[in-house]
Amino acid sequence: MPGFGRRFLIAFSFAFYLLFISGFIGSAQTNLSALRKQKAQNEKDIAYTNSLLKNTLKNHEFNLSRLILLKQKIKSREGLINSIEREIAAVDSRILNTRKEISSHEAYLAKLKKHYAKCIYYANKHRNSYEKLMFIFSSKDFNQAYRRLKYLQQYSNFTTLQGKEIIATRDSLNGKLKLLNNSRQEKKDLLSQKTEETLQLSQEKNQHTKVITQLQKKERKLRKELANQQKVAKRLQKSIQKIIKREAELAAKKKAGSGKFSLTPEEKLVSDSFGKNKGTLPWPTRTGFISEYFGEHPHPILKHVKVRNDGINITTEPHSACLSVFQGTVTHILPMPGLNTVVIIRHGEFFSVYSNLTAVTIKKGEQVAAKQKIGTVYTNNSKGETVLKFQLWKGSTKLNPAKWLTHN
């Protein structure tokens, strides 16, 4: 049949192109879904920080808690704007690919219509039954007559299929045009949202600057607070080191097992299991964010002043429950001025330390499970803050808890 193979090749090539593009678009949709999930998380984080800020606003005095929360809010807002920008880029990519598809559909549809017109012309030219019979009977032999009969049948079927393909391609083209219009509207909405969020970010940065300016006027008070905090931190560190040393000495006297802490087989099992869970330990609070990280870093207000944290600070909701991060034994419950109550739990040669607690619900020597409530995080109503100070130790070595906890 004249041109039949070429038309089949065109159709096959077009189908292969559509398969390739649909796979690409499917991947883009997956990325877009991930971006939207991240954007939703950013919005959730902003809402959460707003709820915590309400507590600091009850106290009209500017303090570090409000500054930390504003900084966290700005961080989440910047993350949200970044997610929106990436989503806009993804929608732009979808628009570009949709335009390419539309162009290919239009080109293919034009070819289909051209070939279909030829088919109709040929069919009309040979629509006379007598001419068809003469075409068959003029064959040299039976085999040629059979082939000519099959040719006429296939040509008729092909013409019908081409008509259906034109309709299907036209419908697909209309769908792509609709998708293009939807994508353009989506981009318009995202640009509008970005403008709104950028305005919010600018206002929050102004608030942040205002709080810094006010706090800089209270340098003497801040230095005094920092000195008191450093004294409390040193007192806690000495207490922890003393407790860990005593635990090691008691284990050595019992000669319970092997290793630095003479671990029993059961304790070694717990210790090994704890070590294998680095990066996956549950948070000691159900909600919250890290408001101060491990190690040494500049003071947020005082110039040329470094602060050191032997663990991390987790800012959370008022009266939040404090949870054990792993199964273990409660070795000490210490009342400590400036930190309220401190709970130390041993996990083999590892120790988790929870400071600034009230209403402790466990006892010394008690076996606790992972995620078990051990107390309530103290809420400072005058500052409008609820902060858990959390540390991890392996023997006498301080660990960075942020590297051990799962992503919250």
N, C-alpha and C positions, 0 to 999 in steps of 0.2 A: 504494500500500500504506500503510495508516494507520501513522504514526509512523516509517516506514522512513527518511525523510530526516533526521528529528531524531536517530535513533539513529546514522545514518551521520556526522552532524555531531559528535556526542559522541565517536565513535571517532576521527575525524580530528583533533579538538582534543586528545585524549589522546595520540595518536601524535606530534603536533607538540610537545607538552609534553615527552614522553620524548626526542625528538630534541634539544630545547634543553638539557635537563638532562644528557644524555649528553655533549654538547659541553662543557658547563661542567665536568663531572666529569673529562673527558679533559684539559682545561686544568689542573685541580687536580692530577691525577695527574702531569702534566709538572712542575709546580712541586714536588710532593712528591719526585719523582725527583731534581731538582736539589738539594733540601735534603738528601736522603740521601747524595748524592755529596759535598756539602760536609761533612757530618758524618763521612763516611769519611775525608776529607782531614784533618780536625781530629784524628781518632783516629790517623792515620798520623803527623802532626806530633808528637803527644804521645809516641808510641812512639820516634820518631827522637830527640827531645830527651832521653828517658830513656836511650837508648843513649849519648848524648854525656855525660850526667851521670855515668854509671858511671865514666868516665875521671877526672872531678874528685873523685869520692868515694874513689878510691885514695889521694889525698893528703888526709889528715885536716885539713889547714889550710884555713880558710875564705879564699876569694879571689874576685875580681871575676868570674872565669869562671863559677864556680858560681852567683853572683848573676844573671848575664846569662842563663844557661840556665834557672834557676828562673823568671825573669821571662818568658822565651819560653814555658815550659811553662804558666804561669798564663794567658798570652794565648791559647794554643791551647785550654786547658781552658775558658776563658770563651767562646771561639768555639764549642766543642762544645756547651756548655750552651745557648747562643743558638740553635744549629741544632736542638737537641732541642725547645726551646720553640716554635720556628717550625713544627717538624714536628707537635707536639701541636696547635697552632692549625690546621694544615692538616687533621689527622685530625678535629678538632672540626667543621670546616667540612664535611668529608665525611659525618660522622655526622648533622649537621643536614640536609644535602641528601638523604641516604638516608631519613631520617624523613619528609621531605616527599614523596619518591617513594612510600614505603610508604603514606602517607596517601592519596595520589592513586590508587594501585593499589587500595587497599581501597574507596575511593569508587566507582571505575570498575567494580570487580568486583561491588559491590552493585547498581549500575545494570544491568550485564549480566545478573545473576541475575534481577533484577526483570523485565526485558524478555524474557528467556528463558522465565520462568515463564508470561508472557502468551502467548508463541508456542506453548508446549506446550499451554496451556489451549485456545487457538484450534484447534490441530491436532487435539486430542482431540475437540473439539466438532464438527469437520467431518471426522472420519476416515472416515466412511461414504462409500464410493465412489458410492453412489446420490446423495447430497447434492452431491458434487462435480460429477457429471454434470448434475444439475438446475441447479446454479449456472452451468454453461457453456451448457446448452441453453435457459436462460431469457433469453439475450441477445437484444437487439433485432435485431442483424444479425451477419454473419460477423466483421466487424472487432472488435466488442465481445466476441464469443465467443473470438476469438484472444487478445485482451488479457487476458481472464479466465483463459485457460489458462496464458499466460505468467506471470500473477500467481501462480497456484498453484505453478508450478514454482519461481519466484524465492523465494516464501515458504518452500518446503521447503528450498531451498538455503541461504537466509538462516538458518533455524533451525539447520541443521547447522553452518554457519560460526560462529554464535554459541556453540554448544556447544564448538567447538574453541577459540574465543577465550577463553572462560571458563577452560578448562584451561591455555592459554598464559599468561594473566594471573595465574592462581593460581601457576603455576610461577615466573613472574617475581617475584611477591610473595615466595615462599619464598626465592628467591635474594637478594632485597634484605634480608630478615630475617637471613639467614646473613651477608651483608656487614656488616650493622649489628653483629651479635655479634662478628665478627672485628675490626671497627674499635674497638669498646669494649675488647677485649682488647689491641689494639695500643696504645691510649691508656694503658691500665693499665701495660703494659710500659715505655712511654716515661716515664711519671711515676716509675716505679721507677728507671729509668736516670738520670733527672734528679736524683733524691734522692742516688743513689750518687756521681754526678759532682760535685754540690754539696759533698758531704762531702770528696771528694778535693781540691777547690779550696780548701776551708777549711784542710786540712792543709798544702797547698802554700804558701798565704799565710802560715801560721805558720812554715814553714821559711824562707820569704823574709825574714820579719821577723827571725828568729833570725840569719840570715847577715848582714843589715844591722847588727844590734846588735853582732855579733862584729867586723865590719869597721870599725865606727865606733871601736873600741878601737885600731885600727891606723892612725889618721889620719896619724901621722908617716911611716910606711912608704909609705902610699898617695900622700902628697904627693911623696915622693922618687921613686916610680915614675912619677908623672905628669910631674914635671920632666924626667926622663930621656926619656920618650916625646915630650915637646914638643921637646926638643933634636934627637932623631932625625927628627921630622917636619919641622922647619925645615931640617935638613941635606938631607933628601930633596927638599923643595920647591925649595931653591936649586939642587940638582943638576939637577932636571927643567927649571927655567927656563933654566939655562945651556945644557943640551943642546938645548932647543927653539930658543933664540936662535942657537946654532951651526948647527943644521940649516937655519934660515932664511937665514943668511949664506952657507952653502955653496951653497944652491940659487940665491941671487941672483948669486953669482959665476959659476955655470955658465950662468945666464940660460936655464934649461931651458924655461921656459914663462911663464905669466902668473899674477897673484895674489900674495898676501903671501909664499907659499913658492915662487913660480916653479915651479909644478907642471908636470910633463910631462903630455902627454895621458893616459898610462896612470895616472899618480898622481892626476890630477884625476878620472878615472873611479872609482878606488878611494875617493877622498875623498867624491865625490858619493854613491856607493853607501852608504858608511858613514853619511852624514848622513840618508839616506832610511830607514835602519834603526833610527831612534830608537824605543825601546820594544819592539824585537823582537830585540835582540842576545842571543845565547846566554850563559848564565852561565859565568863562568870556572872554576867547579867543578861537578861533576855533582850534588852534594847540598849542603845547607846553608841557612842563613838569615842575613839581615842583622842582625848583633849591634850594630853602631854605624853610624848614618846620617851623611850628608854635612852639613857645616856646623857651626854652634855649638849646643851644648846643655848642660844642667846635668850636672855629674858625678854619677853614681848614689849616691855616698856623701858626698863632701865638700861641705859647705854653702857657698853663695855662690861656688862655683868653676865656671867654664865651661870646657868642653873643645871643641876644634875638630878636625874631621876634613876633610882635603882630598879624601877619597874615601869609601869605605864599607869596613867590616870584615865579612867573611863567615866565620862560624864553621861548620866542616865536620867531617867524620870524619877520624880520624888517618891521616896519610900519603896524603891525597887528591891526585889529579892536578890540576894547574893547566892550564887550556886557554885558548888565544887566542880572544878574542871575535870576531875578524874577520881576514880576510886582510891581510897587511902585511909590513913589513920590520923585522927586529930591528935596532934602532939601537944599543942599549947593554945590557950585562950588568954590573951593578955590585955588588961585594961591599960591604955596608954594615952596620957593627955595630948591633945592635938590630933589624935587618930582614933579617939573613942575606944573601940575594941578591935584587937588584931587576932585573927585566927590563922594558925599554921597547920597545914595538913601534909603528912609525909606519904610519898609514893615511892617506896624503895629508897634509892639514893637521891630522888628528886623531892623538892619541897615547894608547895604553893602557898603564898602569903596573901591574905585578904585583910586590908586595913580600912578603917573608917566605917565600922559596922555598929549597928545597934540591934537589940532584940535577937541575940544569937540563939539558935535553936538546937545546937549540938553540944556535946560534952567532951571533955578531954578523955582520950583513950577510945572514943567511939569510932567504929568503922563507918565510913560514908561512901555513898555511890556517886558516880558521875552525874552531874546535873541536880544533885540533891541540894535543897535549900539549907544554907548554914546560918543565915541571918538576914538582916535588912540593911541596905546602904543608908548611912546617915544623911539626912537632908538638912542643910544649913539654911534656915528660913530667912535669916538676915541678909544673906548673899543671894538667895534663890538658886542654890546649886546642890546637886547630889552627885558626889564624886567617889568612886571606888578606886583605891590605890592597890594595884595588883602586882605581885612580884613572883618570879620563878627562880629557883636555885637548883643547881646540880652539885651536891656536896657544898663546898664553900665558894663555888663559882656562880656569879650572877648571870642569868640568861635574859635575853630580850623576849619578853612575853608575846610581842606582836608577831614574832616569827613562829610561835608555837600555836597560836589560836587560829581557828578557821576564819575565813573572810566573813565578816558580819554584814 
